[in-house]
Amino acid sequence: MLKLDLTADELIERLLASSDPAPICLLDSCGAGHLSSHLTIAGVGIIETEEFSSEGGPAVIEHLGDYLEGERPCIFTISYALGAKLLGIPALPTDEPDIFVATFDSMIVHDADSGTTAIFGHSGDSKTAKELAERLSSPMPADDTGEPSPVVAAADTTRDEYIAAVEQIREHIREGITYQTNLTRQISARLPQDAKPRDIYRRLRRRNPAPFAAYIERPNSTVISASPERFFRYRADSRRIDTSPVKGTRPRGSTAEEDLALKCELLNSRKDRAENTMIVDLLRNDIGRIAEFGSVEVKELCALETHPTYHQLVSTVVATVRTGTTPAEMIRSLFPCGSITGAPKISTMRIIDSLERSSRGLSMGAIGYYCPQSLSASGLATLDLSVAIRTMVVRGRNAKFNVGGGIVIDSDPAAEFEETLVKSRALLDAFNAAIE
């Protein structure tokens, strides 16, 4: 371990300002401090990156599993389409790889609870680590990131089309095919020359800090995420797993009185609580496949969390994983997260496939890290994944992301459409865009 005299903000800014050609891969709690998301993590000394896809989902998960049982830490992404493959559901064509993984020699970890930053790993006290520490400790460059040129973004579904799709889902609920369906629409834009991914992430992090944010430079694309939702976290030492679905959202009020009213409205919303409870039941079932009998427990149900731009309802389910269960088996049992499919999962994903216009790509998939036992002193879990919501992928100058919400029988179609606008604001604001 090599300690660094850096705050989380200083660490992030120095990494983003670096001229080092090595790609940046970081997971960032942004100081939000929700659901124990108090760590900011960056890969150091990149060893390899790999992107891979396959017609057979299980083969891809087993390949990822090889990384998740190795001796090197890694950061990875999992596309939503892989979940469809695992469950035998048709998926729209996509340019998103099923899996991206980057392995590292070490990790820089900032702990917001203790205020400490350190390099952990195989090169923790090596010459390379010391050179990195010296480079990161140099004076921080001035943040001259201005507003990029205005951009007009486009959606693949109009207001009327989205409302019609909501009505179709409500009819499927009446028929008993689904209880809740997560319906999204895709937002895309052509970025101007002055909208660089690193600058977009700077603005997003500063204006809309999220507990599970991420910035990942991949070989052919960049991931920019402001996710508020943990998918699941697993600790090998205790064999404990926890998952924290988010269902139910309200914007922040412009005054203290309005903000309190919106909080109370969300807490007392039968519709939002029903949405959340349905997904908790689904995730209890998913975790039960890998858990010791009788260990699955709902620790929190519909707890209120407040973020800079919204309020949300979050539940937490915990369990003890059966001895001998591999990371690949955990992902196969839980992926994709029920909060972005709906319930029951398989029939509902078929409805999603029939209604949505564009492939979700990484949106609604997962982003996470793996930490080998050798880095246990770092405070990292063995596995920790976020749900890739509020997540944009930039390829060249083309940016796209999906936004949506859970549709239940009590849903107001017009209100559901308005919720997609609320959820898109943070990402659009980060590159000065508005939907035409």
Secondary structure, DSSP 4 states (H G I P E B T S, - for coil): -EEE---HHHHHHHHHH----SPPEEEE-TT---TT--EEEEEEEEEEEEEE--SSHHHHHHHHHHHTTSSS-EEEEE-HHHHHHHTT------SS-SEEEEEEEEEEEEETTTTEEEEEETTTTSHHHHHHHHHHTSPPPP----PPPPEEEEESS-HHHHHHHHHHHHHHHHHTS-SEEEEEEEEEEE--TT--HHHHHHHHHHHS--TEEEEEE-SS-EEEEEE--EEEEEETTTTEEEE--EEEEEEPPSSHHHHHHHHHHHHT-HHHHHHHHHHHHHHHHHHHTTBPTT--EEEEEEEEEE-SSEEEEEEEEEEEBPTT--HHHHHHHHPSPGGGTEESHHHHHHHHHHH-SS--TTTTSEEEEE--GGGGGGT--SEEEEE--SEEEEETTEEEEEEEEEE-TT--HHHHHHHHHHHHHHHHHHTTEEE-
